[in-house]
Amino acid sequence: MKDSYRSQFRLPWSLYHQLKESATKNQRPLNAELVARLASTYPQLSVRDDTDVDELRETVTTMSLAELMTPDEITMFAERMLALAARKRTTKTTP
């Protein structure tokens, strides 16, 4: 592939096993899992100058989390939200 850079990286075994497990859960090859995770750390938001705000709003409101995140990312997001909600509850009840 001309639009790809072929590389070789060294990973700790524990990280390799986590990536492999996530790739299996997400039903994609290990390389695709690694690329998806790396790409998610560099979000590419490209909005054309002629994009109408209403059009963008409509597009975003019809998207699901599954289109934006991997199952592991959704789980991590849900866990963070639950932890935040729990902290808010405890700060409200503490005088």
Secondary structure, DSSP 4 states (H G I P E B T S, - for coil): -TT---------HHHHHHHHHHHHHTTS-HHHHHHHHHHHTS------TT--HHHHHHHHHT--HHHHS-HHHHHHHHHHHHHHHHHHHHHHH--
